[in-house]
Amino acid sequence: MKNFSQFLSESLQEGNEIKTKPDFSKYQFWGLYFSASWCPPCRQFTGMLKNFYDEIRKSKTFEIVLVTHDENERDFIKYYQKMPWLAIPWSEKMAISQLTRICRPQTIPHLCIFDQEGNYVTCGARDDIAMYGMKAWNHWEDIAEERKKYRQK
């Protein structure tokens, strides 16, 4: 598969602003976070993910993009205000639908991690963060290295 970031919309939301999609190759890892305000486990994990995000960005290059499953824009905006990362704008229904179809989250919250080349690393990142905390990063490095070796064969 080509660079997974190609499936993101060209414009992403950062806070209240719509900005051009960044160059994801500058991040060692980046993630797609499937979540919704109406989901209690999502609200709980969002706090844990925010702590992870804030701490890991002190020493690593990392970004997250929210892929909302909220049913209306008001709920999306209220929920997203608590997040420091990027989001696919609520109005980008086609991009949200395409990413959901490709990543196929069985439940939410769901966090998929990709490397700087846009290669899939894991969609088990929610469990990784819950189990390993900050050491989830090391786990992703190990997975990425194994996948790279496999692709080179």
Secondary structure, DSSP 8 states (H G I E B T S, - for coil): ---GGGGS-SEEEETTEEEE---GGGSSEEEEEEE-TT-HHHHHHHHHHHHHHHHHTTTS-EEEEEEE--SSHHHHHHHHTT--SEE--TT-HHHHHHHHHHH--SSSSEEEEEETT--EEES-HHHHHHHHGGGHHHHHHHHHHHHHHHHH-
